[in-house]
Amino acid sequence: MDGNGRWAEARGRRRSEGHRAGTETVDRLLDHLVKIKVPYVSLYAFSTENWRRPRPEITALFNLLNEFIITRLDKMMAKGVRIVTSGDISRLPKKSRDLLENAMLRTGRNKKLVANFCLNYGARDEIHRAAMRFAAKQIAGRKIKIPKEKEFRALLWQPEMPDVDLLVRTAGELRLSNFMLYQAAYAELYFTDKTWPEFSENDVDAAIFEFGRRKRKFGGL
């Protein structure tokens, strides 16, 4: 979800205003995905590398996350949205962790849309963590075993979610930036020059339409 800061700077506003506009796009996006019956979405909200940003910006981002959960949780409950997370949220501010854990608990039985918020997430970190978890099991069991793909996948953050079908990146960026490298092995990639705050319901539909035009072979003919 790129381009919040650039959207704000182009309008002579503070970067924090761009991030706020970005949360409004998330709200609209979730509503639209429920409406058109998309069952899963993952939102790259804060990467493992984003800790390098200025401290005031990081604080503002998590304050916006807190506000988003507080003001929209009842709405997500009513819409049937289930909230899950990918990434090590133990490093997040305590208030953010508490709000997220409560939101996941309250929405745990919702079934219309699984919204996976990727927070303190990086794909390399996820794969490394899964490998360490598997190695720890081997050491504890005092045995050496090569994991089957299904066993390894079960150690990722959200193993019940299917592979990524369509990966959308905004603001003209043309790289994956450490996002779901394992799950996106056969994802269709869709890039747009629009910044995230400008990304509308029509843009969602356009991305899905383009996805529907592509022939997916998964290595076959």
TORNU-955049 format. One record per residue (C-alpha): x, y, z. Coordinates in steps of 0.25 Angstrom, whole numbers, plus 5000, padded with zeros to 4 digits. Layout:
XYZ
...
END
This chain:
500050005000
501050104995
501050254993
500350315005
501550405008
501650444993
500150474992
500250565004
501550635000
500950664986
499850734993
500750815002
500250735014
500950655025
501350515023
500450475035
499250525027
499550435016
499550315025
498250355030
497750365016
498250225014
497450175026
496250225019
496550145007
496750025015
495350045021
494750065007
495549945001
495049845012
493549895010
493749874995
494449734996
493249685005
492249734995
492949664983
493149544991
494749534991
495049435003
496449475007
497349605006
498649635012
499049775015
500549815016
500349915027
501749915034
503049845029
504249795038
505049905030
504050015034
504650025048
505750105041
504750225038
504850345047
504250315061
503150425060
502650355047
502650215054
501850265066
500850335057
500650205049
500350125061
499450235067
498650225053
498650075055
498050085069
496950185064
496650105052
496349985061
495550065072
494650135062
494450025052
494449895060
492849895061
492749925047
493649805043
492849715052
491549755045
492149735032
492749595035
494149625034
495149545042
496449605046
497749525046
499249575046
500549535040
501849575046
502449585060
501449675067
502249665081
503049775077
501849865074
501449975085
500649905096
499349985093
499449935078
499649795082
498549795092
497549855082
497949755071
497849635081
496449685085
496049705070
496549565066
495849505078
494549575075
494549555060
495049415061
493749345056
493449445045
493449375031
493149475020
494649535018
495949495025
496749625026
498149595029
498949715034
500449695032
501149775043
502549765046
502549665035
503649625025
503649505016
505049465019
504849475034
503549385032
504349275025
505549285035
504549275046
503849155040
505249085038
505649115053
504349065058
504548935050
505948915055
505548935069
504548825067
505548735062
506548765074
505448745084
505048615077
506548575075
506248535061
506648585047
505548595037
505448675024
504048745025
503048725014
502548855008
501148845015
501948825029
502848945026
501649035021
500949005034
502049085041
501749215034
500949325040
499549295034
499649155028
498149145026
498149255016
498349205002
499449254993
499349394987
498649404974
498749544971
499849644977
499549784975
500549894977
500250044976
501050174974
501850124962
502750034970
503149914962
503749814972
503249714983
504049774995
504049655004
502549625003
502049485004
503149424995
502749284999
501249304997
501349384984
502149284976
501049284965
500349414968
499949504957
500649644959
499849774956
500549904957
499850044957
500450184957
499350224966
499750254981
498950174992
498050284996
497650304982
497350154980
495850134978
494750024977
494850044962
496350014963
496049894971
495149844960
496149884949
497149794956
496249674957
495749694943
497249694938
497449564947
496349504940
496949524926
498249454929
498449304927
499049234939
499849114935
500649084948
501749024940
500848944931
500348964917
END
